[in-house]
Amino acid sequence: MNFIQKIEKFIFNVQKWVHYLLDPDSDFWYSKLVNSFIIATIILDILAVTLESEPDIRHQFRMLFENVERFSLIIFTLEYFLRFWSAPASDEYKDVSASVARWRYTTSFFGLIDLIAIAPFFLAFFIPNTEALRIIQLFRAFKLMRYNAAMNTLLTVVKEEARDLLSVIFLMGILLIIASSGIYLFEHKAQPQHFGSILRSMWWAIVTITTVGYGENVPVTVPGRIFAGMVMVISIGIVALPAGILASAFSEQLGRHKTQYRNAVQDILSKGNGITPDDRHILKSIQNKCNLSDLDANNIYREVVDEMAKQQQHIQAVMDSVQKVTPATTPQPQPTQKATSPSTSSAPSTVTQIANVVQEAQNPGTDPIPSPEAALETMAPAPKFCTQCGAKVNQGDKYCSQCGHKLSEK
């Protein structure tokens, strides 16, 4: 390894350390300390911006608010550039180049939020309106979503169900036009000030479809009231659709998280070295990322241990059975033609014993195999791969731990 390669390796190790330092799911104490400090800074900045909107408080504590703004700007700027620089060390971007990794972070949801957090300082040179910049500063509250695993899960669910949600929004748009047109048809003569046009009627349609019902605009004609009642009944089902879609997708996402944690436990235990302190940190980080409670994580760990113990016991039982039958299958030299007669007559019984033992380790209906080694090979099921990303998955998994794709039951 030459000098340049050593430098590159050192830089990558530093990037990896910085990534773990800023990772909200990391279980290391220094990472928790840094993330807690960033969370406190976000809350302090939001509180300062909120209090500064009061004129009396702003004039009284003007210097304090300015110092808080400078301090938070330094922290958020440093955080943004550190995340930008260490993006290639993230597991999320491990399969792409450094430039692509940094671009993906910049255009990601949290990357844009981090950029907006420091944008007011640079926009102040072009936008003299401080009130608008103060509103932009409130977007820093979205940075808190990074430190809430449930919010990250919800963002993932919304991204995956975007098509279904857009379909519901499209359906609500159609219902809005129909409701506005219908109430205009029945009420524009009786109440021209409220329903004089379809455009004016849209406010009533919006508050009716969303079941808010402010009440300042109500139909007075009998056909208008009948039509409004129909719109109200239909809108209840339409508004409930997004909640059902999100609830179902959220439940599926939790199932994928449990599968991902189960696969991580299986990979670590399959090494045969037990659970090391580093492994505990890894499992804890995955648990935090998957938003699993300690009870769920412990239950999954126990289930995996029990399954592996039962599998080992079954394999050992088959090995013992095969070893008992194997000596009887060894052909013995026969000195005379007459002595071969008994062994020939006992051969079918021996072959039957071998077949019975081997069939215990195989699925019913498969051909018996003659050697114990081949019998043990059949204990390991055929490898299974995800049809979406090609990653190897374990038997019994319903979702791929890499891309979350639902696997076939075959």
Contacts in CASP RR format, 6 or more apart in sequence:
PFRMAT RR
TARGET T0000
AUTHOR 0000-0000-0000
METHOD contacts of the structure
MODEL  1
MNFIQKIEKFIFNVQKWVHYLLDPDSDFWYSKLVNSFIIATIILDILAVT
LESEPDIRHQFRMLFENVERFSLIIFTLEYFLRFWSAPASDEYKDVSASV
ARWRYTTSFFGLIDLIAIAPFFLAFFIPNTEALRIIQLFRAFKLMRYNAA
MNTLLTVVKEEARDLLSVIFLMGILLIIASSGIYLFEHKAQPQHFGSILR
SMWWAIVTITTVGYGENVPVTVPGRIFAGMVMVISIGIVALPAGILASAF
SEQLGRHKTQYRNAVQDILSKGNGITPDDRHILKSIQNKCNLSDLDANNI
YREVVDEMAKQQQHIQAVMDSVQKVTPATTPQPQPTQKATSPSTSSAPST
VTQIANVVQEAQNPGTDPIPSPEAALETMAPAPKFCTQCGAKVNQGDKYC
SQCGHKLSEK
1 9 0 8 1.000
12 88 0 8 1.000
12 89 0 8 1.000
15 85 0 8 1.000
15 86 0 8 1.000
15 88 0 8 1.000
15 89 0 8 1.000
16 86 0 8 1.000
16 89 0 8 1.000
18 82 0 8 1.000
18 85 0 8 1.000
18 86 0 8 1.000
18 89 0 8 1.000
19 86 0 8 1.000
19 87 0 8 1.000
19 89 0 8 1.000
19 90 0 8 1.000
20 26 0 8 1.000
20 28 0 8 1.000
20 31 0 8 1.000
21 30 0 8 1.000
21 31 0 8 1.000
21 34 0 8 1.000
22 31 0 8 1.000
22 34 0 8 1.000
22 35 0 8 1.000
22 79 0 8 1.000
22 82 0 8 1.000
22 83 0 8 1.000
22 86 0 8 1.000
23 31 0 8 1.000
23 285 0 8 1.000
24 35 0 8 1.000
24 146 0 8 1.000
24 147 0 8 1.000
24 288 0 8 1.000
25 149 0 8 1.000
25 285 0 8 1.000
25 286 0 8 1.000
25 288 0 8 1.000
25 289 0 8 1.000
26 32 0 8 1.000
26 35 0 8 1.000
26 281 0 8 1.000
26 285 0 8 1.000
27 280 0 8 1.000
27 281 0 8 1.000
27 284 0 8 1.000
27 285 0 8 1.000
27 288 0 8 1.000
28 281 0 8 1.000
35 147 0 8 1.000
37 75 0 8 1.000
38 75 0 8 1.000
38 79 0 8 1.000
38 143 0 8 1.000
39 144 0 8 1.000
39 147 0 8 1.000
41 71 0 8 1.000
41 72 0 8 1.000
41 75 0 8 1.000
41 76 0 8 1.000
42 72 0 8 1.000
42 140 0 8 1.000
42 141 0 8 1.000
42 143 0 8 1.000
42 144 0 8 1.000
43 144 0 8 1.000
44 68 0 8 1.000
44 72 0 8 1.000
45 68 0 8 1.000
45 69 0 8 1.000
45 72 0 8 1.000
45 137 0 8 1.000
45 140 0 8 1.000
46 138 0 8 1.000
46 140 0 8 1.000
46 141 0 8 1.000
48 64 0 8 1.000
48 65 0 8 1.000
48 68 0 8 1.000
48 69 0 8 1.000
48 72 0 8 1.000
49 134 0 8 1.000
49 137 0 8 1.000
49 138 0 8 1.000
51 57 0 8 1.000
51 58 0 8 1.000
51 61 0 8 1.000
51 65 0 8 1.000
52 58 0 8 1.000
52 65 0 8 1.000
52 134 0 8 1.000
53 134 0 8 1.000
58 65 0 8 1.000
69 137 0 8 1.000
72 140 0 8 1.000
73 118 0 8 1.000
73 121 0 8 1.000
76 114 0 8 1.000
76 117 0 8 1.000
76 118 0 8 1.000
76 140 0 8 1.000
76 143 0 8 1.000
77 118 0 8 1.000
77 121 0 8 1.000
79 114 0 8 1.000
80 111 0 8 1.000
80 114 0 8 1.000
80 115 0 8 1.000
80 117 0 8 1.000
80 118 0 8 1.000
83 105 0 8 1.000
83 111 0 8 1.000
83 114 0 8 1.000
84 102 0 8 1.000
84 105 0 8 1.000
84 106 0 8 1.000
85 102 0 8 1.000
87 93 0 8 1.000
87 98 0 8 1.000
87 101 0 8 1.000
87 102 0 8 1.000
87 104 0 8 1.000
87 105 0 8 1.000
88 97 0 8 1.000
88 98 0 8 1.000
88 101 0 8 1.000
88 102 0 8 1.000
90 101 0 8 1.000
90 105 0 8 1.000
93 100 0 8 1.000
93 101 0 8 1.000
93 104 0 8 1.000
93 105 0 8 1.000
96 104 0 8 1.000
105 111 0 8 1.000
106 112 0 8 1.000
106 115 0 8 1.000
109 155 0 8 1.000
110 143 0 8 1.000
110 145 0 8 1.000
110 146 0 8 1.000
113 139 0 8 1.000
113 140 0 8 1.000
113 142 0 8 1.000
113 143 0 8 1.000
113 145 0 8 1.000
113 146 0 8 1.000
114 143 0 8 1.000
116 136 0 8 1.000
116 139 0 8 1.000
116 140 0 8 1.000
116 142 0 8 1.000
117 137 0 8 1.000
117 139 0 8 1.000
117 140 0 8 1.000
117 143 0 8 1.000
119 136 0 8 1.000
120 133 0 8 1.000
120 134 0 8 1.000
120 136 0 8 1.000
120 137 0 8 1.000
123 133 0 8 1.000
123 136 0 8 1.000
124 130 0 8 1.000
124 133 0 8 1.000
127 133 0 8 1.000
145 151 0 8 1.000
145 152 0 8 1.000
145 155 0 8 1.000
146 152 0 8 1.000
149 288 0 8 1.000
149 289 0 8 1.000
149 290 0 8 1.000
149 291 0 8 1.000
150 291 0 8 1.000
152 289 0 8 1.000
152 291 0 8 1.000
153 250 0 8 1.000
153 253 0 8 1.000
153 254 0 8 1.000
153 257 0 8 1.000
153 291 0 8 1.000
154 246 0 8 1.000
154 250 0 8 1.000
156 253 0 8 1.000
157 246 0 8 1.000
157 249 0 8 1.000
157 250 0 8 1.000
157 253 0 8 1.000
158 165 0 8 1.000
158 246 0 8 1.000
160 249 0 8 1.000
160 253 0 8 1.000
161 245 0 8 1.000
161 246 0 8 1.000
161 249 0 8 1.000
164 245 0 8 1.000
165 242 0 8 1.000
165 245 0 8 1.000
165 246 0 8 1.000
168 238 0 8 1.000
168 241 0 8 1.000
168 242 0 8 1.000
168 245 0 8 1.000
171 238 0 8 1.000
171 241 0 8 1.000
172 209 0 8 1.000
172 238 0 8 1.000
172 239 0 8 1.000
175 209 0 8 1.000
175 231 0 8 1.000
175 234 0 8 1.000
175 235 0 8 1.000
175 238 0 8 1.000
176 202 0 8 1.000
176 205 0 8 1.000
176 206 0 8 1.000
176 209 0 8 1.000
177 198 0 8 1.000
179 201 0 8 1.000
179 204 0 8 1.000
179 205 0 8 1.000
179 208 0 8 1.000
179 209 0 8 1.000
179 231 0 8 1.000
179 235 0 8 1.000
180 198 0 8 1.000
180 199 0 8 1.000
180 201 0 8 1.000
180 202 0 8 1.000
180 204 0 8 1.000
180 205 0 8 1.000
181 198 0 8 1.000
181 201 0 8 1.000
182 201 0 8 1.000
182 227 0 8 1.000
183 195 0 8 1.000
183 201 0 8 1.000
183 204 0 8 1.000
183 205 0 8 1.000
183 219 0 8 1.000
183 224 0 8 1.000
183 227 0 8 1.000
183 228 0 8 1.000
183 231 0 8 1.000
184 195 0 8 1.000
184 196 0 8 1.000
184 197 0 8 1.000
184 198 0 8 1.000
184 200 0 8 1.000
184 201 0 8 1.000
186 219 0 8 1.000
186 221 0 8 1.000
186 223 0 8 1.000
186 224 0 8 1.000
186 227 0 8 1.000
187 194 0 8 1.000
187 195 0 8 1.000
187 201 0 8 1.000
187 219 0 8 1.000
187 220 0 8 1.000
187 221 0 8 1.000
187 224 0 8 1.000
188 195 0 8 1.000
188 196 0 8 1.000
188 197 0 8 1.000
188 201 0 8 1.000
190 220 0 8 1.000
190 221 0 8 1.000
191 217 0 8 1.000
191 219 0 8 1.000
191 220 0 8 1.000
194 200 0 8 1.000
194 201 0 8 1.000
194 204 0 8 1.000
194 217 0 8 1.000
195 201 0 8 1.000
195 204 0 8 1.000
195 217 0 8 1.000
203 217 0 8 1.000
204 217 0 8 1.000
205 231 0 8 1.000
207 213 0 8 1.000
207 214 0 8 1.000
207 215 0 8 1.000
207 217 0 8 1.000
208 228 0 8 1.000
208 231 0 8 1.000
208 232 0 8 1.000
208 235 0 8 1.000
209 231 0 8 1.000
209 235 0 8 1.000
209 238 0 8 1.000
209 239 0 8 1.000
210 235 0 8 1.000
210 239 0 8 1.000
211 232 0 8 1.000
211 235 0 8 1.000
211 236 0 8 1.000
211 239 0 8 1.000
218 228 0 8 1.000
219 225 0 8 1.000
219 227 0 8 1.000
219 228 0 8 1.000
254 291 0 8 1.000
255 398 0 8 1.000
255 399 0 8 1.000
256 399 0 8 1.000
256 404 0 8 1.000
257 290 0 8 1.000
257 291 0 8 1.000
257 292 0 8 1.000
258 290 0 8 1.000
258 292 0 8 1.000
258 296 0 8 1.000
258 300 0 8 1.000
259 397 0 8 1.000
259 398 0 8 1.000
259 399 0 8 1.000
259 401 0 8 1.000
260 286 0 8 1.000
260 290 0 8 1.000
260 399 0 8 1.000
260 401 0 8 1.000
260 404 0 8 1.000
261 283 0 8 1.000
261 286 0 8 1.000
261 287 0 8 1.000
261 290 0 8 1.000
261 292 0 8 1.000
261 297 0 8 1.000
261 300 0 8 1.000
262 300 0 8 1.000
262 303 0 8 1.000
262 304 0 8 1.000
262 397 0 8 1.000
263 393 0 8 1.000
263 394 0 8 1.000
263 397 0 8 1.000
263 401 0 8 1.000
264 282 0 8 1.000
264 283 0 8 1.000
264 286 0 8 1.000
264 401 0 8 1.000
265 283 0 8 1.000
265 300 0 8 1.000
265 301 0 8 1.000
265 304 0 8 1.000
266 304 0 8 1.000
266 308 0 8 1.000
266 394 0 8 1.000
268 274 0 8 1.000
268 275 0 8 1.000
268 279 0 8 1.000
268 282 0 8 1.000
268 283 0 8 1.000
269 275 0 8 1.000
269 304 0 8 1.000
269 305 0 8 1.000
269 308 0 8 1.000
270 308 0 8 1.000
275 283 0 8 1.000
283 297 0 8 1.000
287 294 0 8 1.000
287 297 0 8 1.000
292 300 0 8 1.000
314 379 0 8 1.000
315 376 0 8 1.000
315 379 0 8 1.000
318 357 0 8 1.000
318 360 0 8 1.000
318 361 0 8 1.000
318 375 0 8 1.000
318 376 0 8 1.000
318 379 0 8 1.000
319 372 0 8 1.000
319 376 0 8 1.000
321 357 0 8 1.000
321 360 0 8 1.000
322 357 0 8 1.000
322 358 0 8 1.000
322 372 0 8 1.000
322 375 0 8 1.000
322 376 0 8 1.000
323 372 0 8 1.000
325 350 0 8 1.000
325 353 0 8 1.000
325 354 0 8 1.000
325 357 0 8 1.000
326 372 0 8 1.000
328 350 0 8 1.000
328 353 0 8 1.000
329 350 0 8 1.000
329 354 0 8 1.000
331 343 0 8 1.000
332 343 0 8 1.000
334 340 0 8 1.000
334 343 0 8 1.000
354 368 0 8 1.000
354 370 0 8 1.000
355 368 0 8 1.000
357 375 0 8 1.000
358 368 0 8 1.000
358 369 0 8 1.000
358 375 0 8 1.000
358 378 0 8 1.000
359 365 0 8 1.000
359 366 0 8 1.000
359 368 0 8 1.000
361 375 0 8 1.000
361 376 0 8 1.000
361 378 0 8 1.000
361 379 0 8 1.000
362 368 0 8 1.000
362 369 0 8 1.000
362 375 0 8 1.000
362 378 0 8 1.000
366 378 0 8 1.000
369 375 0 8 1.000
369 378 0 8 1.000
381 395 0 8 1.000
383 392 0 8 1.000
384 392 0 8 1.000
384 393 0 8 1.000
384 394 0 8 1.000
384 395 0 8 1.000
384 397 0 8 1.000
384 407 0 8 1.000
385 391 0 8 1.000
385 392 0 8 1.000
385 393 0 8 1.000
386 392 0 8 1.000
386 393 0 8 1.000
386 400 0 8 1.000
386 402 0 8 1.000
386 403 0 8 1.000
386 405 0 8 1.000
386 407 0 8 1.000
387 405 0 8 1.000
387 407 0 8 1.000
387 408 0 8 1.000
388 400 0 8 1.000
388 403 0 8 1.000
388 404 0 8 1.000
388 405 0 8 1.000
389 400 0 8 1.000
389 402 0 8 1.000
389 403 0 8 1.000
389 405 0 8 1.000
391 400 0 8 1.000
391 401 0 8 1.000
391 402 0 8 1.000
391 403 0 8 1.000
393 400 0 8 1.000
393 401 0 8 1.000
393 407 0 8 1.000
397 407 0 8 1.000
398 406 0 8 1.000
398 407 0 8 1.000
399 405 0 8 1.000
399 406 0 8 1.000
399 407 0 8 1.000
400 407 0 8 1.000
END
